[in-house]
Amino acid sequence: MKNEIDIQRALKVFNKVTQYGEKRVTSHEGSNSIYGDGYHLCGINAQTDHDGYTIVLSDAQVSLTVFFHNKYQFDYPTNDALDNFLRRFTDVESYQVANAI
């Protein structure tokens, strides 16, 4: 499988996860990570660096890092894990907010 993705779709998923997802606070003690607190929705985690130029979408096995100018990098152990991760995008896209007006 090619490592190609529609970046606009990934950004829309990121926005929906950060807008409607559950906030997750990460421990900053002894952490070298540039990413701070994040959000979780439909099995997808979303984090960003302090200036918002780099975002990360991830699940338990796969991470997608989107850099400035829409460059991106996947990290995954198997093609099945990547396929499962990308299927979760559809879950996020179809997520309906309870009690929406």
C-alpha positions in Angstrom: 0.0 0.0 0.0 1.2 3.5 -0.8 1.6 5.9 2.0 -0.6 8.5 0.4 -3.3 10.4 2.2 -5.6 13.4 1.5 -4.1 16.0 3.8 -7.3 18.1 3.8 -9.2 15.0 5.0 -6.6 14.5 7.8 -6.9 18.1 8.8 -10.7 17.9 9.0 -10.4 14.8 11.1 -7.9 16.6 13.4 -10.3 19.5 13.7 -13.2 17.3 14.6 -11.2 15.3 17.2 -10.0 18.5 18.9 -13.5 20.1 18.7 -15.6 17.2 20.0 -13.1 14.8 21.5 -12.3 14.1 25.2 -9.3 16.2 26.4 -6.3 14.1 27.5 -3.7 15.6 29.8 -0.2 14.3 29.4 2.4 14.3 32.1 5.1 16.8 31.3 7.6 15.6 34.0 10.7 14.2 32.4 9.1 14.2 28.9 11.1 15.2 25.9 8.0 15.4 23.7 7.3 18.6 21.9 3.6 17.7 21.9 1.4 18.7 24.8 -2.1 17.7 25.8 -4.3 16.1 23.2 -7.8 14.9 22.4 -9.4 11.5 21.8 -12.4 10.6 19.7 -13.4 7.4 18.0 -10.1 5.7 18.6 -8.1 8.6 17.2 -5.8 10.8 19.3 -4.9 14.3 18.1 -2.0 16.4 19.4 -0.1 19.5 18.2 3.1 21.2 19.0 3.1 24.6 20.8 2.8 26.7 17.7 0.3 24.5 15.8 2.5 23.9 12.7 2.9 20.2 13.4 0.0 17.9 14.2 -0.1 14.2 15.1 -3.1 11.9 14.6 -2.5 8.4 16.1 -4.1 5.3 17.5 -2.4 2.5 19.5 -0.2 1.4 16.6 -0.1 4.1 13.9 0.9 7.7 13.9 0.5 10.3 11.2 2.6 13.5 11.6 1.6 16.4 9.4 4.3 19.1 9.1 4.3 22.6 7.7 3.5 22.9 4.0 1.5 19.6 4.2 4.4 17.3 4.3 3.6 14.2 6.3 5.1 11.0 7.8 3.5 7.7 8.7 4.8 5.4 11.4 3.1 1.9 11.5 4.1 -1.7 12.1 1.9 -3.4 9.4 -0.3 -2.5 6.4 -3.3 -3.9 8.4 -2.6 -1.5 11.2 -2.5 1.4 8.7 -5.7 0.3 7.1 -7.5 0.1 10.5 -6.2 3.6 11.4 -7.5 5.1 8.1 -10.9 3.4 8.7 -11.1 5.3 11.9 -11.1 8.5 9.9 -14.5 7.5 8.6 -15.7 7.0 12.2 -14.6 10.5 13.1 -16.1 12.0 10.0 -19.5 10.4 10.7 -19.5 11.2 14.4 -22.6 13.1 15.4 -22.6 15.4 18.4 -25.3 14.6 20.9 -27.8 17.4 21.6 -26.7 19.4 18.6 -29.1 22.1 17.6 
